[in-house]
Amino acid sequence: MSERSERLGIVMHGVTGRMGTNQHLVRSIVAIRQQGGVALADGRRVMPDPILIGRNADKVAALARANGIERWGTDLAAALANPADTVFFDAGTTQMRPQLLAQALRSGKHVYCEKPIATNLAEALEIAKLAKAAEARGLKHGAVQDKLFLPGLRKLDMLRRAGFFGRLLSVRIEFGYWVFEGDLQPIQRPSWNYRAEDGGGIILDMMCHWRYVLDNLFGEVQSVSCLGATHIPRRWDESGQAYVATADDAAYATLQLKGHGGEPVVAQVNSSWTTRVRRDDLVTFHVDGTHGSAVAGLQSCRAQSRVATPRPVWNPDVKQTMNFFEQWQEVPDTETYDNGFKIQWEAFIRHVAEDAPYRWNLVEGAKGVQLVEAALQSWRERRWIDVPPLAV
């Protein structure tokens, strides 16, 4: 490290899984190290120095070697006891997350974690309150809200801030793809995702995302009506063994929002691991307003203004000659878009190192779990559920 560089010790727990390895270790921490650390406002740089912690010594050691990480171990308590490592990150199982975050906070660590921050609202509120209290000791806390940094959504947000939509009317989110059952083709998602007893289920997994996307970009969630389903009741695991899928693999939700200008906004959100894709991307966000509409995917965004809106005429007896897809204008890349997980890691590191603003904390994470519980209650009771402001 140079004279202007400072070390930041990070205990990284649960990073041998798919998301932990690919997004948080390789594309975030390793990438930040390769670029020379995170630049601070005063010209200093902070260099992350991770220690990888996991239960399987062979897997953790191999992951560390593959990515040039010198430190690894299996003893989390010992890692948390090291005063030289001041940040704890968790991407392990959701069931253990509140306990691990509490342990880290009581050990005097800043905490950052994957979503959801808990499997139920009571535990989410408990850990959020503990984190808020720890602020008095100078401790920082954050939760991953990566989709806000997707290029497609950043372009959507730019349109919104420019007033392109006029009065916002509705949002439609279509997410998902066909996840192989495992009998014919090898699975592409971990089998625990489909076992409720292991913290699985698409409502728990995805409603946390949709809460912060809707709140930040389109309007505060006011109420939800949700129908879940377990469309595929039998799947095969990583070892080829059949098992009963006890978790929901699809969810169909309608939400009422209070737009940023106070206007009512309707959101329709379909999330499914049992759908075959015929759209531009694995997730699409379709926004309609009085003055314009836009459709975004992970990277791209296409818009259609009021004055460029075509005049179709309904006539089921005549073959449709309009190509509706060609009538939309691509929103260009006007800047370089970095990996969303890396962007948020850099923001959290600046928050820790120089108290830079950071709003994606565990209280915001608890809001995601609140919507999960409301959606599950709606499904269970077959009715609309209000989502009141969350008091922490």
C-alpha positions in Angstrom: 0.0 0.0 0.0 1.1 3.6 -0.7 1.6 6.2 2.0 -1.8 7.6 1.2 -3.5 4.1 1.5 -5.2 2.8 4.6 -6.1 -0.8 5.3 -9.7 -1.8 6.1 -10.0 -5.3 7.6 -13.2 -7.1 6.5 -14.5 -10.4 7.9 -16.3 -11.9 4.9 -18.6 -14.8 6.0 -20.6 -17.1 3.7 -18.9 -16.1 0.5 -18.4 -19.7 -0.9 -21.9 -19.6 -2.3 -22.9 -18.3 -5.8 -23.7 -14.7 -4.9 -21.0 -14.4 -2.2 -18.3 -15.6 -4.6 -19.3 -13.9 -7.8 -20.8 -10.6 -6.8 -19.3 -9.8 -3.4 -15.8 -11.3 -3.6 -14.7 -11.5 -7.2 -16.6 -8.5 -8.8 -16.5 -6.3 -5.7 -13.7 -6.7 -3.2 -11.2 -8.3 -5.5 -12.0 -5.7 -8.2 -11.6 -2.9 -5.7 -8.2 -4.3 -4.6 -7.1 -4.5 -8.3 -8.1 -0.9 -8.9 -6.0 0.3 -5.9 -8.7 0.6 -3.3 -11.5 3.1 -2.8 -10.7 6.8 -3.2 -11.9 9.1 -0.4 -12.8 12.8 -0.7 -9.5 14.0 0.8 -7.4 12.0 -1.6 -6.6 9.0 0.6 -7.4 5.5 -0.5 -8.8 2.6 1.5 -7.6 -0.9 0.6 -9.9 -3.7 1.7 -8.1 -6.6 3.4 -10.5 -9.4 3.7 -10.4 -12.6 5.7 -12.7 -15.3 4.3 -14.6 -17.3 6.9 -16.6 -20.5 6.3 -17.4 -23.9 7.7 -15.6 -25.9 5.0 -11.9 -25.3 5.3 -11.1 -26.8 1.9 -13.6 -24.7 0.0 -12.6 -21.5 1.8 -8.9 -22.1 1.3 -9.4 -22.9 -2.4 -11.5 -19.7 -2.9 -8.9 -17.6 -1.1 -6.0 -19.1 -3.2 -8.0 -18.6 -6.5 -8.5 -14.9 -5.7 -5.2 -13.9 -4.2 -6.6 -13.6 -0.6 -4.0 -14.3 2.0 -6.2 -14.8 5.0 -9.0 -17.3 5.6 -10.3 -19.5 8.4 -13.2 -21.4 9.9 -13.4 -19.7 13.4 -15.9 -16.8 13.2 -15.6 -16.0 16.9 -11.8 -15.6 16.6 -12.2 -13.4 13.5 -14.7 -11.2 15.2 -12.3 -10.9 18.2 -9.6 -9.4 16.0 -9.6 -5.6 16.6 -7.7 -5.1 13.3 -10.7 -6.2 11.3 -13.5 -3.6 11.8 -16.1 -4.7 9.2 -18.3 -7.8 9.2 -20.0 -8.9 6.0 -22.5 -11.8 5.8 -23.8 -13.6 2.7 -24.6 -16.9 4.5 -28.0 -18.4 5.3 -30.8 -16.0 6.0 -31.9 -18.0 9.1 -28.5 -17.3 10.8 -28.1 -13.7 9.7 -29.8 -11.8 12.6 -27.7 -13.8 15.1 -24.5 -13.2 13.2 -25.1 -9.5 12.7 -25.9 -9.1 16.4 -22.7 -11.0 17.3 -20.7 -8.7 15.1 -22.3 -5.5 16.4 -21.7 -6.6 20.0 -18.1 -7.3 19.0 -17.8 -3.6 17.9 -17.9 -4.3 14.1 -19.5 -2.3 11.3 -21.9 -4.7 9.6 -23.0 -5.1 5.9 -25.0 -8.0 4.6 -27.0 -9.6 1.9 -30.8 -9.4 1.8 -33.1 -10.4 3.3 -31.7 -9.4 6.7 -34.0 -11.9 8.4 -36.7 -14.5 7.6 -39.4 -12.6 9.7 -40.2 -9.0 10.6 -39.7 -9.5 14.4 -36.1 -10.5 13.9 -35.5 -7.9 11.2 -36.8 -5.1 13.6 -34.7 -6.5 16.5 -31.4 -6.4 14.5 -32.3 -3.0 12.9 -32.9 -1.5 16.4 -29.7 -3.0 17.7 -27.8 -1.5 14.7 -29.5 1.9 15.3 -28.4 1.8 19.0 -24.8 0.9 17.9 -24.6 4.1 15.9 -24.0 5.9 19.2 -20.7 3.9 19.3 -19.8 5.0 15.8 -20.8 1.8 14.1 -22.2 1.7 10.6 -24.6 -0.7 9.1 -25.9 -1.5 5.6 -27.8 -4.0 3.5 -27.4 -4.9 -0.2 -29.9 -3.1 -2.5 -28.0 -3.8 -5.7 -30.8 -3.4 -8.2 -30.9 0.3 -7.7 -27.5 0.4 -9.4 -28.5 -1.6 -12.5 -27.8 0.5 -15.7 -31.4 0.0 -16.9 -32.9 1.2 -13.6 -30.4 4.2 -13.4 -31.7 5.2 -16.9 -35.3 4.8 -15.7 -34.5 7.0 -12.7 -32.9 9.6 -14.9 -36.1 9.8 -17.0 -38.1 10.1 -13.8 -35.9 12.9 -12.4 -36.1 14.7 -15.8 -39.9 14.7 -15.6 -40.2 12.5 -18.7 -43.2 10.4 -17.4 -45.4 13.4 -16.3 -47.7 12.0 -13.7 -46.8 8.4 -12.9 -49.6 5.9 -13.4 -48.3 2.4 -13.1 -45.3 0.1 -13.0 -45.1 -3.5 -14.2 -42.3 -5.8 -13.2 -41.8 -9.1 -14.8 -39.0 -11.2 -13.3 -37.9 -14.8 -13.7 -37.1 -17.7 -15.9 -37.4 -21.5 -15.9 -35.3 -23.1 -13.2 -34.7 -26.7 -14.2 -36.2 -29.3 -12.0 -33.1 -31.4 -12.0 -34.3 -34.7 -13.4 -33.7 -33.8 -17.1 -31.3 -30.9 -17.0 -28.9 -29.9 -14.2 -30.2 -27.2 -11.8 -29.0 -23.7 -12.1 -30.1 -22.5 -8.6 -29.3 -24.1 -5.2 -31.9 -26.6 -4.1 -32.5 -24.9 -0.7 -34.2 -22.1 -2.6 -37.2 -24.5 -2.9 -37.4 -25.6 0.7 -39.3 -23.3 3.1 -37.6 -24.9 6.1 -34.2 -23.8 4.7 -35.2 -20.2 4.1 -36.3 -20.7 0.5 -39.2 -19.2 -1.4 -39.4 -16.5 -4.1 -41.5 -14.2 -2.0 -38.8 -14.1 0.7 -36.1 -13.8 -1.9 -37.6 -11.2 -4.3 -40.1 -9.0 -2.3 -37.1 -7.5 -0.5 -35.8 -6.3 -3.8 -39.1 -5.0 -5.1 -39.7 -3.0 -1.9 -36.6 -0.9 -2.3 -37.0 -0.6 -6.0 -40.5 0.7 -5.7 -39.9 2.9 -2.7 -36.8 4.6 -4.2 -37.9 5.0 -7.8 -41.7 5.1 -8.0 -43.4 5.6 -4.7 -43.8 4.4 -1.1 -45.5 1.0 -0.9 -48.9 1.4 0.9 -50.6 -2.0 0.5 -50.2 -5.3 -1.3 -52.3 -8.2 -2.6 -50.3 -11.3 -3.4 -50.9 -14.8 -4.6 -48.1 -17.3 -4.2 -47.8 -20.8 -5.7 -45.6 -23.9 -5.6 -46.1 -24.9 -9.2 -43.4 -27.6 -9.2 -43.9 -29.7 -6.1 -41.0 -32.2 -6.8 -37.4 -31.3 -7.7 -34.0 -32.9 -7.6 -31.0 -31.6 -5.6 -27.3 -31.2 -6.3 -26.7 -34.9 -5.7 -29.5 -36.0 -8.0 -31.9 -36.9 -5.1 -35.6 -36.1 -5.4 -37.1 -33.9 -2.7 -40.4 -32.2 -2.0 -40.4 -28.5 -2.8 -42.1 -26.9 0.1 -41.4 -23.2 -0.8 -43.3 -21.0 -3.3 -41.7 -20.8 -6.7 -43.9 -18.0 -8.1 -45.7 -15.0 -6.8 -48.2 -12.6 -8.4 -48.6 -9.3 -6.6 -50.4 -6.0 -7.0 -49.3 -3.1 -4.9 -50.6 0.4 -4.3 -48.0 3.1 -4.0 -48.0 6.8 -3.0 -45.9 8.4 -5.7 -43.1 10.9 -4.9 -45.5 13.7 -5.9 -48.3 12.2 -3.8 -50.1 10.6 -6.8 -51.5 7.1 -6.6 -49.5 4.6 -8.5 -50.3 0.9 -9.2 -47.6 -1.7 -9.4 -48.0 -5.2 -10.8 -45.1 -7.6 -9.9 -44.8 -11.1 -11.3 -41.9 -13.2 -9.9 -41.4 -16.7 -11.1 -38.9 -19.5 -11.4 -41.5 -21.4 -13.5 -41.8 -19.2 -16.6 -40.1 -19.3 -20.0 -38.7 -16.0 -21.1 -40.1 -14.1 -24.1 -39.1 -10.5 -23.2 -36.0 -8.4 -23.6 -34.4 -9.6 -20.4 -34.7 -11.8 -17.3 -36.3 -8.9 -15.6 -38.2 -5.9 -17.2 -39.6 -2.8 -15.6 -42.4 -1.1 -17.6 -43.4 2.3 -16.4 -46.3 4.3 -17.8 -47.0 8.0 -17.2 -49.2 10.7 -18.7 -46.3 12.1 -20.8 -44.3 9.0 -21.6 -43.5 5.4 -21.0 -40.3 3.4 -20.6 -39.2 -0.3 -20.4 -35.9 -1.2 -18.8 -34.0 -4.4 -18.4 -30.8 -5.0 -16.6 -28.8 -2.9 -19.0 -31.0 -1.3 -21.6 -33.9 1.2 -21.4 -36.3 2.2 -24.2 -38.7 5.1 -24.0 -41.7 6.4 -25.9 -42.9 10.0 -25.4 -46.5 11.3 -25.6 -45.9 12.9 -29.0 -44.3 9.7 -30.4 -47.1 7.4 -29.2 -48.7 5.6 -32.2 -52.4 5.3 -32.9 -53.3 1.7 -33.0 -56.9 0.6 -33.8 -58.4 -2.5 -32.5 -59.6 -4.8 -35.2 -59.3 -8.6 -34.5 -60.3 -9.4 -38.1 -57.2 -7.8 -39.6 -53.6 -8.9 -39.2 -51.6 -6.4 -37.1 -49.1 -4.6 -39.3 -47.6 -2.3 -36.7 -44.3 -3.4 -35.1 -44.7 -2.0 -31.7 -41.2 -2.9 -30.6 -39.7 -0.7 -33.3 -41.6 2.4 -32.1 -39.5 2.9 -28.9 -36.3 4.9 -28.7 -33.2 3.5 -27.0 -31.9 5.6 -24.0 -28.2 5.9 -24.7 -25.3 5.1 -22.4 -24.2 8.6 -21.3 -21.8 7.3 -18.7 -19.8 4.1 -17.8 -21.8 1.8 -15.6 -19.8 -0.3 -13.0 -21.0 -3.4 -11.3 -23.9 -2.5 -8.9 -22.6 -4.6 -6.1 -19.2 -3.0 -6.4 -20.7 0.5 -6.4 -22.5 -0.2 -3.2 -19.5 -1.8 -1.6 -17.5 1.4 -2.4 -20.2 3.5 -1.0 -20.3 1.5 2.3 -16.5 1.6 2.6 -16.6 5.4 2.2 -19.4 5.5 4.8 -17.1 3.6 7.2 -13.9 5.5 6.4 -15.1 9.1 6.1 -18.7 9.1 7.3 -20.0 9.6 3.7 -23.8 9.6 3.3 -25.3 6.1 3.1 -29.0 5.5 3.2 -29.2 1.7 2.5 -29.0 0.6 6.1 -30.6 -2.2 8.1 -33.7 -0.2 8.7 -34.3 -0.1 4.9 -33.5 -3.8 4.9 -36.2 -4.4 7.5 -38.7 -2.7 5.2 -38.1 -5.4 2.7 -38.9 -8.1 5.2 -42.0 -6.1 6.2 -43.3 -6.4 2.6 -42.4 -10.1 2.6 -44.6 -10.7 5.6 -47.4 -8.6 4.2 -47.3 -10.6 0.9 -47.3 -13.9 2.7 -50.2 -12.8 4.9 -52.1 -11.6 1.8 -51.6 -15.0 0.2 -52.6 -16.9 3.3 -55.7 -14.8 4.1 -56.6 -14.0 0.4 -57.0 -10.3 1.0 -55.3 -6.8 0.7 -52.8 -6.0 3.4 -51.8 -2.5 4.4 -48.1 -1.7 4.7 -47.8 1.0 7.3 -44.7 3.1 8.0 -42.1 1.1 9.8 -41.2 2.4 13.3 -37.6 1.4 14.4 
